[in-house]
């Protein structure tokens, strides 16, 4: 009788992956990043274990927003106080804090529990082409071949 393989927390091998967000649509980039963070690209994927890799995204300020999303897509932050609603467009967020745009998109694609928070902590987003993870020797992936 065959048993389904379930990865154990101490057996997981994690790699570092580098993705360039230049001219890649936000949603396509986010789905690939979320899939790598969860470990769905590995044959050892187990839903209840963090089997994903570390992901570094560079050039977040050059991510593509298709259609009218730069002006029409809105992000809401509510402080909980009367009159505490702040609305930001996707274009303004890309200009001011480009990393947060990608982080919010990816976070919405991860589980809403402890496991999702643990997986999200392995994401590193940088606005420019410089990052400080050279010591980890990240493997560069071309996002266009993954889509």
N, C-alpha and C positions, 0 to 999 in steps of 0.2 A: 504494500500500500504506500502511495506517495503522499508526502506531507508538503504543504505549502511552506516555502521558506520565509521566515520572519527574521529580519535583521535585529541584532541586539545593539544597544547603545554603545557598548565598548568595542564592537566589531566594525563600526563605520569608519571608512577611509574618506577624509575630506580633502578636496583639492581647491585651488584658487583659480577663478575664471575672470578674465578681463573682457569687457564688452565696450565697444565704442558706439555711442548713441547718435553720432553725426548723421543727420537726415534720415533717421529711422522713425517711423510713426510711434507715438507714445504707447498706444495699446499693444502693438506688436512687440515692442521692446519689453513691456511690462509682463506679458504672458510668458515670454522666454525666461525672463529673470525669475518670475515666481515659480516656474517649473523647475529651474535649476536649484533654487533655494529649497524647494520641497524634496528634491531628489528624484523627481519623476523621470528624469532622463537616464536613470541607472537601472540595471536589471535587479538590483537589491532593494528597490523601493518598497517601503513598508509604511502604511498610512499613519500608524501611531508612534513611529520613531523618526527622529530628525536625521534623515540620511542625505541631506542636501549638501551642496558645496558653498564656499564663500564666493560672493560675486562683487566685483568692482566695476562700476559703470563710470566711464569718463565722458567728457564733452556733453554733459547734461544740458548745457545752455544751447546746444545745437539740435535738440530733439525736435522732430517735426510734429506739428499740429495740423491735421488735414482739415479741409473744409473751412468753416467759420468758427472752429473751436477756440481759436485765440481770443475772439471777442465774445462769443456766445456761451461757452462753457464756464460755469461759475462754481466756485468753491465757497462753502459757508462755514464760518466758525462762530459759535455762539458761546458767550461767557457764562450764561445762566442768569444774567441780570437784565432787567428791562432796558431795552435799547442797546443791548450788547451784541447784536448781530453784525458780523463783519463779512462782507462779500468781496471776493477777489476773482478776477477773470483768469483763465488759464494763461493767456498771453502775459498779463502782469506778473503772475507767479513765476513764469519762465524767465522774465527779465530780472526780477528781484531775488528770488530764491529758487533757481532751477532744480536743485537737488530735491527739494520738497515736493515738486510736481511728480517726479518719478517715484519717490518714496510713498506718497499717498496712493498712487495708482497701484503699485505692487502690494502695499499693505492690504488693500481691498480684495486682493486675489488670494490671500493667505488665510488659513483657519483663524477664527476669532476665539482663540483659547491660548493656554500656556505654550503649546507647541508652535503655534503661529508666531507668538512673540519671540520665541527662541530662534525660529527660522529667520524672522525679520532682522534680528540683531547681526546676522551674517552678511547684510547688504551694506555696501559702501559706495556712495554716490559723490562724484566730484564734478564741479562745473567746468573746469578746464581739462587739459590733456595730461596734467601732472597728478600723480597719486603717490602716497608714501607707503606702498606695499610692495616695493621692488624686492625686498628680502624674502617674500613668500614665493617668488618666481611664478607669477600667475600665467596660466595658459590663455593666449589670446584666441578668442573665437570670433568668426565672422557671422554676424547675426543674420545676414541674408541667406546663408546656407542652412540655418536652423529653422527658419520660418517655413 
